Amino acid sequence: MQTKPISAKKQWLFIKKVVLFTFTSFGGAQAHLALLLKYFVHNTKFISEEELLELNALAQVLPGPASTQTLVGIAWKVGKLKLAIITFLIWIIPTASVMTFAAISYAMLDQKQKFIDILHYIQPIALGIVGYGAFKLGKKVLTNQISIFLAVGSIIATLVLKNAYVFPLAILIGGMISSALATPTEESDLRVKLFSNINPRKLIYFLGALLLFALVGAIINRTSPFSLPIRLLENFYRNGILVFGGGQVLVPLMFTEFVQMKHYLAAPGFLSGFALQQALPGPTFSFSSYLGALSMKNFGYGVWGQILGGVIGVVGINLPGLILVLFIVPFWDDLKKISRIRYSLAGINAVSVGFIIAAFILLLIPIGINWLFILIMIATFLTLNFTKISPPIIVLIGILIGYLF
């Protein structure tokens, strides 16, 4: 069902709802879905509940930020491309700006003990949040032997191989196994009809951008001032293509590549930024702006270079998902009928759980045997699991304790 174009007055109302959503969207993708229902379905009826749930399902199948893709898909249905782009910018700019500023502040103040003390308790809280995310997603996804096998395999592959290309290969294998075991076999005609509607040039542009960034990043002189920005753009764009499952999967991908493999930044800085992100509304993927800015600082770039790093991070990580959702939404009614796509999601989610568990292990190693941190981590996990207290409140409490004590 295609929504008719709306008047300028209703477009302004839609933008107002996007602003409200942006500044109240705490709690991750599941909480975001409830707010999307409130702001765009129940209160205003911009789209139907069925359309929203279908867009959300599409976002779960595609790589990239699920909440961002769902919101942009709603905007496209309501006001086509122009409104979709305006909505995307309203959604990402506030949190990305705060995270970039936080990275610059962290970089400028990292020699001052008081600043370090304020963030002292943030690291174990962040670990508790990651552990809780793995537990909740694992309960939902690891429901049979195949899913458990795929999750364990992805944990072992991540810990043993420690290579950025483990992630795309594991996601591909997990999706193929799940799809092969669960999909009916009567859909060849539908697939031919659907993919005959795809413009191959757009796919070439999409993948060609990744190859271009990778090629330029590989051949450019590492001493050139342009080297790191180009390599960061390739890193973020590539991970934007590979991230299935939302923000909780972004963390292990980024930690393994940026901290463990490439040493763009240290574990304490990474954890502090992740915990701060949990205290902010908006997209979790804006964490990439923090990583980009802090990486640029650690390689000797000044404030303007760090701002550039923040822009590269948030644009690079979001661009693949934005292109995909705007490319696919117009023929989603056909795409959603293909069972092979639906059934591959179970394997992809199982692999994603493995990534999160592996990230938890890798994040835990630098802390070592610190009983206070372990108790804080366990307390964070139990609080999230048995109460309705949200991560932002826990993070703010941790910052307050660090400031006072």
C-alpha positions in Angstrom: 0.0 0.0 0.0 1.5 3.3 -1.1 0.8 6.4 1.1 -0.5 9.4 -0.8 1.6 12.7 -0.8 0.7 14.9 2.2 0.4 18.6 2.5 3.1 21.0 3.7 1.3 21.4 7.0 1.3 17.7 7.6 5.0 17.5 6.6 5.8 20.0 9.3 3.8 18.0 11.7 5.7 14.9 10.7 9.1 16.7 11.2 7.9 17.8 14.6 7.2 14.2 15.5 10.6 13.2 14.3 12.2 15.8 16.6 10.2 14.5 19.5 11.1 11.0 18.7 14.8 11.9 18.4 15.0 13.4 21.9 12.9 10.8 23.7 14.2 7.6 22.0 16.1 6.0 24.9 16.5 2.2 25.3 17.5 0.8 21.9 15.7 -0.7 18.9 12.9 -2.4 20.9 12.0 0.7 22.8 12.3 2.7 19.6 9.6 0.6 17.9 7.2 1.4 20.7 7.8 5.1 20.2 7.5 4.8 16.5 4.1 3.3 17.0 3.1 6.1 19.4 4.3 9.0 17.3 3.6 7.9 13.7 0.8 5.3 14.0 -1.5 5.8 17.0 -1.3 9.5 17.5 -1.1 10.7 13.9 -1.8 7.8 11.6 0.9 8.7 9.1 1.2 5.0 8.3 -0.7 1.9 9.4 0.6 -0.4 12.1 1.0 -3.1 9.5 3.2 -0.9 7.4 5.3 0.0 10.3 5.9 -3.6 11.4 6.7 -4.5 7.8 9.3 -1.7 7.6 10.7 -2.9 10.9 11.0 -6.4 9.5 12.8 -5.1 6.5 15.2 -3.2 8.7 16.0 -6.4 10.6 16.8 -8.3 7.4 19.0 -5.5 6.0 22.5 -4.7 7.4 22.7 -1.3 9.1 20.9 0.6 11.9 17.5 -0.9 12.3 15.8 2.1 14.0 17.3 4.6 11.5 16.2 2.5 8.5 12.7 2.1 9.9 12.3 5.8 10.6 13.7 6.8 7.2 11.4 4.2 5.5 8.4 5.8 7.2 9.5 9.2 6.0 9.9 7.9 2.5 6.4 6.5 2.5 5.0 9.8 3.8 6.9 12.3 1.8 9.4 10.5 -0.6 13.1 11.2 -0.8 13.2 14.8 0.4 11.4 14.1 3.6 13.4 10.9 4.1 16.8 12.8 3.9 15.5 15.6 6.3 14.3 13.0 8.7 17.7 11.2 8.6 19.6 14.4 9.3 17.3 15.4 12.2 17.7 11.9 13.7 21.5 11.6 13.6 22.9 15.1 14.0 22.1 15.8 17.7 23.6 12.6 19.2 26.5 12.5 16.7 27.4 16.1 17.6 27.3 15.3 21.4 29.5 12.1 20.8 32.0 14.0 18.7 32.2 16.8 21.4 32.7 14.1 24.0 35.5 12.5 22.1 37.3 15.9 21.7 36.7 16.6 25.4 38.0 13.2 26.4 41.1 13.7 24.2 41.8 17.2 25.6 41.3 16.2 29.2 42.7 12.7 29.2 45.7 13.8 31.3 43.6 15.3 34.1 42.9 12.9 36.9 39.5 14.3 37.8 38.1 13.6 34.4 39.5 10.0 34.6 38.0 9.6 38.0 34.6 10.7 36.8 34.6 8.0 34.2 36.1 5.4 36.6 32.9 3.4 37.1 31.6 3.7 33.6 33.7 0.8 32.2 32.1 -2.0 34.4 28.6 -0.5 33.8 29.3 -0.7 30.0 30.3 -4.3 30.4 27.1 -5.0 32.4 25.1 -3.5 29.6 26.8 -5.6 26.9 26.3 -8.7 29.0 22.6 -7.9 29.4 22.3 -7.4 25.7 23.9 -10.7 25.0 21.6 -12.5 27.5 18.4 -10.9 26.2 19.1 -11.5 22.6 20.4 -15.0 23.3 17.2 -16.0 25.0 15.2 -14.8 22.0 17.5 -16.2 19.3 19.3 -19.3 20.6 16.2 -21.6 20.5 17.6 -24.7 18.8 20.8 -26.7 18.3 21.7 -25.0 15.0 21.4 -21.5 16.4 23.5 -22.5 19.4 26.1 -24.1 17.1 26.3 -21.0 14.9 26.7 -18.7 18.0 29.5 -20.8 19.5 31.2 -21.0 16.1 31.2 -17.2 15.8 32.6 -16.8 19.3 35.5 -19.2 18.6 36.2 -17.6 15.2 36.3 -14.1 16.7 38.5 -15.0 19.6 40.9 -17.2 17.6 41.2 -15.5 14.2 40.9 -11.9 15.4 40.4 -10.7 11.8 37.9 -8.1 10.6 36.8 -10.4 7.8 35.6 -13.0 10.3 32.4 -10.9 10.7 31.1 -10.9 7.0 32.1 -14.5 6.5 30.4 -15.7 9.7 27.2 -13.7 8.9 27.2 -15.1 5.3 27.6 -18.6 6.5 25.1 -18.3 9.3 22.5 -16.9 6.9 23.1 -19.5 4.3 22.9 -22.4 6.8 19.6 -21.1 8.3 18.1 -20.3 4.9 19.0 -23.7 3.5 17.5 -25.7 6.4 14.3 -23.7 6.8 13.2 -22.3 3.4 10.5 -23.9 1.2 11.6 -24.7 -2.4 8.7 -23.3 -4.4 9.8 -19.6 -5.0 12.1 -19.5 -8.0 9.5 -17.7 -10.2 9.0 -15.0 -7.6 12.7 -14.4 -7.2 13.1 -14.0 -10.9 10.3 -11.5 -11.0 11.6 -9.5 -8.1 15.3 -9.3 -9.1 14.3 -8.4 -12.7 13.2 -5.1 -11.1 16.6 -4.3 -9.6 18.8 -1.8 -11.3 22.2 -3.5 -11.5 24.0 -0.1 -11.9 22.8 0.9 -8.4 24.3 -2.3 -6.9 27.5 -1.7 -8.7 27.7 1.9 -7.3 26.9 0.5 -3.8 29.7 -2.1 -3.8 32.0 0.0 -5.9 32.1 2.7 -3.2 33.4 0.1 -0.7 36.1 -1.2 -3.2 37.1 2.4 -4.0 37.6 3.4 -0.4 39.5 0.1 0.3 41.8 0.6 -2.7 42.6 4.2 -2.0 43.1 3.5 1.7 45.5 0.7 0.8 47.7 2.5 -1.8 47.9 5.9 -0.2 51.1 6.7 1.7 50.5 6.0 5.4 52.4 9.3 6.2 49.9 11.4 4.2 47.4 13.5 6.2 44.7 12.0 4.0 45.6 8.4 4.8 43.8 7.9 8.1 40.5 9.7 7.1 40.2 7.5 4.0 41.0 4.3 5.9 38.4 5.3 8.6 35.8 6.0 5.9 36.4 2.5 4.4 36.3 0.9 7.9 33.0 2.5 8.8 31.4 2.0 5.4 32.4 -1.7 5.4 31.1 -2.3 8.9 27.9 -0.4 7.9 27.4 -3.1 5.3 28.1 -5.9 7.7 26.2 -5.0 10.9 23.1 -7.1 11.3 21.1 -6.7 14.5 21.4 -3.1 15.4 23.7 -1.3 17.8 24.5 -4.2 20.1 26.3 -5.9 17.2 28.1 -2.7 16.3 30.0 -2.8 19.6 31.9 -6.1 19.1 32.6 -5.2 15.5 34.1 -1.8 16.3 36.0 -3.1 19.4 37.6 -6.0 17.6 38.7 -3.9 14.6 39.5 -0.5 16.2 41.0 -1.6 19.5 42.2 -5.2 19.2 43.4 -5.2 15.6 44.3 -1.7 14.4 44.9 0.0 17.8 43.2 3.3 16.7 42.2 3.8 20.4 42.5 2.1 23.8 39.9 0.0 25.6 39.2 2.5 28.4 38.4 5.3 25.9 36.2 2.9 23.9 34.2 1.8 26.9 33.8 5.3 28.2 32.3 6.4 24.9 30.0 3.4 24.7 28.7 4.0 28.2 28.1 7.7 27.4 26.1 6.7 24.3 23.8 4.6 26.5 22.9 7.8 28.4 21.8 9.6 25.3 18.7 9.4 23.2 18.9 8.8 19.4 20.7 6.2 17.3 23.3 3.9 18.9 25.2 4.1 15.6 26.2 7.7 16.5 28.8 6.0 18.7 30.8 5.8 15.5 31.3 9.6 15.5 33.0 9.2 18.9 35.3 6.5 17.6 36.1 8.5 14.5 37.0 11.6 16.4 39.0 9.9 19.1 40.9 7.8 16.5 41.9 11.0 14.6 43.2 12.5 17.9 45.3 9.5 18.8 47.1 9.9 15.4 48.0 13.5 16.0 45.1 15.4 14.3 43.9 18.6 15.9 40.3 19.7 16.8 39.2 20.2 13.2 40.7 16.8 12.3 38.7 15.2 15.1 35.5 16.9 13.9 36.2 15.5 10.5 36.7 12.1 12.1 33.3 12.4 13.8 31.6 13.3 10.5 33.4 10.4 8.7 32.3 8.0 11.4 28.6 8.8 11.4 28.3 9.2 7.7 30.3 6.1 6.8 28.4 3.7 9.2 25.0 5.0 8.2 25.4 5.5 4.5 25.1 1.8 3.4 21.9 1.2 5.4 20.4 4.5 4.3 21.0 3.6 0.6 19.7 0.1 1.0 16.4 1.1 2.7 15.7 3.8 0.2 16.6 1.4 -2.6 14.5 -1.5 -1.3 11.4 0.1 0.2 9.8 0.8 -3.2 9.5 -3.0 -3.9 9.4 -4.3 -0.4 5.9 -5.7 -1.0 7.6 -8.3 -3.4 10.7 -8.8 -1.4 8.9 -9.8 1.8 7.3 -12.7 0.1 10.6 -14.5 -0.4 11.0 -17.0 2.4 14.7 -17.5 1.8 15.4 -14.0 2.9 13.1 -14.3 6.0 14.6 -17.6 7.1 18.2 -16.4 6.7 17.6 -13.9 9.5 17.6 -16.7 12.2 21.2 -17.7 11.4 22.3 -14.1 11.1 20.9 -13.3 14.5 22.5 -16.4 16.0 25.9 -15.4 14.7 25.3 -11.9 16.0 24.7 -13.2 19.5 28.1 -15.0 19.3 29.7 -11.7 18.3 28.2 -9.9 21.4 29.5 -12.7 23.7 32.9 -12.6 22.1 32.9 -8.8 22.6 32.0 -9.2 26.2 35.0 -11.6 26.7 37.4 -9.2 24.9 36.1 -6.2 26.9 36.5 -8.1 30.2 40.1 -9.1 29.7 41.6 -5.5 30.1 39.8 -5.1 33.5 41.4 -8.2 34.9 40.7 -9.4 38.5 39.1 -6.2 39.9 36.4 -7.3 42.3 34.8 -3.9 42.7 34.4 -3.6 38.9 33.1 -7.2 38.7 30.5 -6.4 41.4 29.4 -3.2 39.6 29.2 -5.2 36.3 27.0 -7.9 37.9 24.9 -5.2 39.7 24.3 -3.5 36.4 23.2 -6.7 34.7 20.9 -7.7 37.6 19.4 -4.2 37.6 18.6 -4.3 33.9 17.3 -7.8 34.1 15.0 -7.5 37.2 13.9 -3.9 37.3 12.6 -1.3 34.8 15.5 1.0 35.4 17.0 2.0 32.0 20.6 2.1 31.0 20.8 5.9 30.8 19.9 6.2 34.5 22.5 3.6 35.5 25.2 5.4 33.4 24.3 8.8 35.0 24.5 7.3 38.5 27.9 5.9 37.6 29.1 9.3 36.4 27.7 11.0 39.6 29.5 8.5 41.9 32.7 9.0 40.0 32.3 12.8 40.3 31.5 12.7 44.1 33.9 10.0 45.2 
